Amino acid sequence: MQFSAIVLSAVALFGSMALAAPAPAPAELEARSSCQIGDIFGAGDAACSASCLKDGTYHGGYCNDEK
């Protein structure tokens, strides 16, 4: 009985933490996944560039202004 109460408390704690975590922006997730999938076939850089061009966030070889 006591063990099941501890397990239930842990599940509730981690479940609430998962629901409270912020989700990444869809465009960021899409660009990251296209780069990773393209890298499997040896075309990761081309896939990243194409994704940035599609989103209109291509800045001199990078998807963001910081690099």
C-alpha positions as a printed Julia matrix, in Angstrom:
67×3 Matrix{Float64}:
  0.0    0.0     0.0
  2.74   2.44    0.94
  4.82   1.56   -2.14
  1.9    2.18   -4.51
  1.3    5.59   -2.9
  4.96   6.51   -3.48
  4.81   5.35   -7.11
  1.57   7.24   -7.7
  3.08  10.4    -6.19
  6.18  10.08   -8.4
  4.06   9.59  -11.53
  1.95  12.63  -10.64
  5.05  14.73   -9.99
  6.81  13.82  -13.23
  3.58  14.05  -15.22
  2.95  17.58  -14.01
  6.56  18.53  -14.8
  6.16  17.21  -18.35
  2.98  19.21  -18.89
  4.56  22.39  -17.49
  7.63  22.24  -19.78
  7.54  24.74  -22.65
  7.29  23.27  -26.13
  9.83  24.34  -28.78
  8.64  26.57  -31.6
  7.37  24.58  -34.62
  9.75  26.26  -37.09
 12.74  25.49  -34.87
 11.7   21.87  -34.55
 11.11  21.56  -38.3
 14.51  23.03  -39.19
 16.29  20.81  -36.68
 14.55  17.65  -37.89
 15.2   18.4   -41.56
 18.9   18.94  -40.8
 19.14  15.69  -38.84
 17.27  13.62  -41.42
 19.3   15.15  -44.25
 22.52  14.34  -42.38
 21.7   10.62  -42.55
 21.93  10.79  -46.34
 24.98  13.1   -46.34
 22.97  16.18  -47.29
 22.44  17.8   -43.88
 23.76  21.22  -44.89
 21.62  21.31  -48.02
 18.53  20.27  -46.05
 19.19  23.0   -43.45
 19.65  25.64  -46.13
 16.49  24.58  -47.95
 14.52  24.67  -44.71
 15.85  28.16  -43.87
 15.06  29.45  -47.36
 11.55  28.06  -47.12
 11.0   29.81  -43.77
 12.64  33.05  -44.94
 15.22  32.96  -42.15
 18.38  32.53  -44.24
 21.08  35.05  -43.24
 24.44  34.64  -44.98
 24.85  30.92  -44.56
 23.02  30.57  -41.25
 19.38  30.35  -40.21
 19.84  33.01  -37.53
 21.66  36.32  -37.18
 23.87  35.2   -34.29
 26.56  33.34  -36.24
